[in-house]
Amino acid sequence: MSLRRIGPYALVFLFLGSFTAFAPASVSAQGATAAERPQAPPAPADVAAPPDDATKTSSGLYTKVIEPGTGTEHPGPTDTVVVLYTGWTAEGRAFDSSVLRNNRPSTFPLNTVLPGWSEGVQLMVKGETRRLWVPENLAFKGAPGKPKGMLVFDIQLVDFKTSPTAAPADVAKPPSDAECTKSGLCYKILREGTGDHHPTRFNQVTVQYTGWQTDGHMFDSSLVRGEPATFPLDKVIKGWTEGLQLMVEGEKMRLWIPEKLAYQGREPKGMLVFDVELLKIQ
């Protein structure tokens, strides 16, 4: 997104289903012999079809718990998970595995992976190992260069963390403990800062931020892009210009910005909600 008053804003989309192709030579230690290279686990006996004791979801995904976990909570659709896994085709060919990377866990947000993975991992608890039989319409959907047909995964959920871009509970309207200015901007301090002065409208600032519409739809985030944003405060929407001047370095604040102080009828429409962390005043 651009916070500037003019020009379009940009949505950030992450490619779904970015598993690597099975290539032992590319992931083994340089110079290792074939015998020394890590080998993917052999395919399970039920790789060709889900067994009778597998559970089917309404989407057509089959799952079966292999090892129960010790946790009680399940990851959400935008949470970041840490997993160990191996994937096979229905013919038993391994095409990707954590074992090939010296059993190093992989970390990624659940909304950036195959639909079958996202659905299946949300059924799991920490420490659990589960087998997924993912139909093609929930896998790579016939994409060129990707494994075809039903895929089978053994997944161990090592850990997960709540997504920093998940909408807050008070996204629909400012809570009773929010402060409101004469312009209609409302704000709430989420974390006190360490700085001792405020930016002016003519300063340039560096921030981390996420923005939502009041229905909880996240439309932009510097966290998703993986780097802070820097811009002059007199070149952004009015609610940002006003709200950032209330902050000090190190402070994190939630802003409820009415439409008249945001995009004034242009997309994204309506009141917008931002979590903003002020990292530096230039």
Buried (B, 14 or more C-beta within 10 A) or exposed (E): BBBBBEEEBEEBEEEBBEBEEBEBEEBBEEEEEEEEEBEBEEBBEBBBEBEEEBEEEEEBBBBBBEEEBEBEEBBBEBBBBBBBBBBBBBEEEBBBBBBBBEEEBBEBBBBBBBBBBBBBBBBBBBBBBBBBBBBBBBBBBEEEEBBBEBBBBBBBBBBBEEBBBBBBEBBBEBEEEBEEEEBBBBBBBEEEBEBEEBBEEEBBBBBBBBBBBBEEEBBBBBBBEEEBBEBBBEBBBBBBBBBBBBBBBBBBBBBBBBBBBBBEEEEBEBBBBBBBBBBBBE
